[in-house]
Amino acid sequence: VDKADDCIGEAVEKQVAALPDGTVLLLENVRFYKEEEKNDPEFAKKLASLADLYVNDAFGTAHRAHASTEGVTKFLKPSVAGFLLQK
Protein backbone atom coordinates (compact mmCIF):
# COMPACT_ATOMS: atom_id res chain seq x y z
CA VAL A 1 0.00 0.00 0.00
CA ASP A 2 1.35 3.39 -1.02
CA LYS A 3 0.35 6.71 0.62
CA ALA A 4 -0.50 9.97 -1.15
CA ASP A 5 0.01 13.39 0.43
CA ASP A 6 -3.32 14.64 -0.95
CA CYS A 7 -6.57 13.16 -2.25
CA ILE A 8 -6.86 15.08 -5.54
CA GLY A 9 -4.56 16.94 -7.87
CA GLU A 10 -1.81 16.39 -10.39
CA ALA A 11 0.64 14.77 -7.97
CA VAL A 12 -1.95 12.18 -6.93
CA GLU A 13 -2.90 11.53 -10.55
CA LYS A 14 0.77 10.84 -11.34
CA GLN A 15 1.02 8.45 -8.38
CA VAL A 16 -2.06 6.57 -9.57
CA ALA A 17 -0.75 6.35 -13.13
CA ALA A 18 2.54 4.88 -11.88
CA LEU A 19 0.95 2.20 -9.68
CA PRO A 20 1.61 -1.40 -10.68
CA ASP A 21 -1.50 -3.58 -11.11
CA GLY A 22 -2.84 -4.83 -7.80
CA THR A 23 -1.39 -1.95 -5.78
CA VAL A 24 -3.47 0.18 -3.42
CA LEU A 25 -2.97 3.92 -2.90
CA LEU A 26 -4.16 5.39 0.39
CA LEU A 27 -5.33 8.96 -0.20
CA GLU A 28 -5.06 11.80 2.32
CA ASN A 29 -8.17 12.58 4.39
CA VAL A 30 -10.93 13.99 2.13
CA ARG A 31 -12.42 15.94 5.03
CA PHE A 32 -9.65 18.52 4.69
CA TYR A 33 -11.68 19.80 1.70
CA LYS A 34 -14.93 21.72 2.29
CA GLU A 35 -16.21 20.21 -0.98
CA GLU A 36 -16.39 16.80 0.72
CA GLU A 37 -19.26 17.61 3.09
CA LYS A 38 -20.98 19.73 0.42
CA ASN A 39 -21.03 16.71 -1.92
CA ASP A 40 -19.54 18.90 -4.63
CA PRO A 41 -19.92 17.09 -7.98
CA GLU A 42 -16.58 18.32 -9.35
CA PHE A 43 -14.75 17.15 -6.23
CA ALA A 44 -16.52 13.78 -6.43
CA LYS A 45 -15.60 13.49 -10.10
CA LYS A 46 -11.92 14.17 -9.31
CA LEU A 47 -11.95 11.49 -6.61
CA ALA A 48 -13.73 9.03 -8.88
CA SER A 49 -11.23 9.60 -11.69
CA LEU A 50 -8.56 7.98 -9.50
CA ALA A 51 -10.37 4.66 -9.04
CA ASP A 52 -11.68 1.70 -10.98
CA LEU A 53 -14.57 0.90 -8.62
CA TYR A 54 -16.12 1.98 -5.32
CA VAL A 55 -16.76 -0.17 -2.25
CA ASN A 56 -18.52 1.45 0.71
CA ASP A 57 -17.89 -0.48 3.91
CA ALA A 58 -18.18 2.46 6.30
CA PHE A 59 -21.47 1.69 8.04
CA GLY A 60 -21.11 4.64 10.42
CA THR A 61 -20.96 7.18 7.57
CA ALA A 62 -23.12 5.48 4.93
CA HIS A 63 -26.04 7.82 5.70
CA ARG A 64 -24.03 10.92 4.79
CA ALA A 65 -24.41 12.39 1.32
CA HIS A 66 -20.78 13.45 0.99
CA ALA A 67 -18.62 13.54 -2.12
CA SER A 68 -16.60 10.47 -1.11
CA THR A 69 -19.61 8.36 -0.09
CA GLU A 70 -22.47 9.38 -2.38
CA GLY A 71 -21.04 11.69 -5.01
CA VAL A 72 -18.46 9.27 -6.39
CA THR A 73 -21.14 6.65 -7.07
CA LYS A 74 -22.41 8.82 -9.92
CA PHE A 75 -19.05 8.47 -11.68
CA LEU A 76 -17.83 5.00 -10.66
CA LYS A 77 -19.36 1.74 -11.80
CA PRO A 78 -19.45 -0.61 -10.13
CA SER A 79 -20.30 1.00 -6.80
CA VAL A 80 -21.05 -1.68 -4.24
CA ALA A 81 -21.57 -2.32 -0.52
CA GLY A 82 -18.79 -4.04 1.40
CA PHE A 83 -19.07 -7.03 3.72
CA LEU A 84 -19.85 -4.93 6.82
CA LEU A 85 -22.77 -3.20 5.10
CA GLN A 86 -24.09 -6.54 3.86
CA LYS A 87 -24.41 -7.75 7.46
Long-range contacts (C-beta under 8 A, 24 or more apart in sequence): 1-25, 1-26, 2-26, 4-28, 7-32, 7-33, 7-47, 8-33, 8-43, 8-46, 8-47, 8-50, 12-50, 13-49, 13-50, 16-50, 25-50, 30-66, 30-67, 30-68, 33-67, 35-67, 36-66, 36-67, 36-68, 37-64, 37-66, 37-67, 38-67, 39-65, 39-66, 39-67, 39-70, 39-71, 40-67, 40-71, 41-67, 41-71, 41-74, 43-67, 43-71, 44-68, 44-70, 44-71, 44-72, 44-74, 44-75, 45-71, 45-75, 47-71, 47-72, 48-72, 48-74, 48-75, 48-76, 49-75, 51-76, 52-76, 53-77, 53-78, 53-79, 53-80, 54-78, 54-79, 54-80, 55-79, 55-80, 55-81, 55-82, 56-80, 56-81, 56-82, 56-85, 57-81, 57-82, 57-83, 57-84, 57-85, 58-84, 59-84, 59-85
